[in-house]
Amino acid sequence: MVQAAAKKPDPVAEKAKKEEIQGVFVVSGGKAVFKKVETGITGATDIEVVSGLADGDQIITGTYQVIRTILNEAQVKVDNKTPVVAAKS
């Protein structure tokens, strides 16, 4: 019986698979569409987008945990209502 030698993983290819692409999800035709962007200045809560978006693009926002679960081409519903904040007593 002949057995093929186990192929060693290529470290460069493995790194490329894991490398994250900077981008945002925008709404297009009722679906979430991933767009690659280039960023500039980054603060604690804000990130400057220097290229990759067009005027009028609607960016999908949310917590990190929620955004990480969005799939490209997933159906989305736009809700631009201001969140209601409970009054303090």
Backbone hydrogen bonds, N-H to C=O, Kabsch-Sander energy under -0.5 kcal/mol:
donor,donor_aa,acceptor,acceptor_aa,energy
14,E,10,D,-2.7
15,K,11,P,-2.2
16,A,12,V,-2.2
17,K,13,A,-1.9
18,K,14,E,-1.5
19,E,15,K,-1.5
24,V,35,K,-2.3
26,V,33,V,-2.6
27,V,58,Q,-2.2
28,S,26,V,-0.5
28,S,31,K,-2.7
31,K,28,S,-1.0
32,A,74,A,-2.8
33,V,26,V,-2.8
33,V,31,K,-0.5
35,K,24,V,-3.2
37,V,22,Q,-2.2
38,E,51,S,-2.3
40,G,48,E,-2.8
43,G,46,D,-3.5
48,E,41,I,-3.0
50,V,38,E,-2.4
50,V,48,E,-0.6
51,S,38,E,-1.4
57,D,54,A,-2.2
59,I,57,D,-0.7
60,I,25,F,-3.0
67,I,63,T,-2.8
68,R,64,Y,-2.2
69,T,66,V,-1.6
70,I,67,I,-1.3
73,E,32,A,-3.6
74,A,71,L,-1.9
76,V,30,G,-2.6
86,A,84,V,-0.5
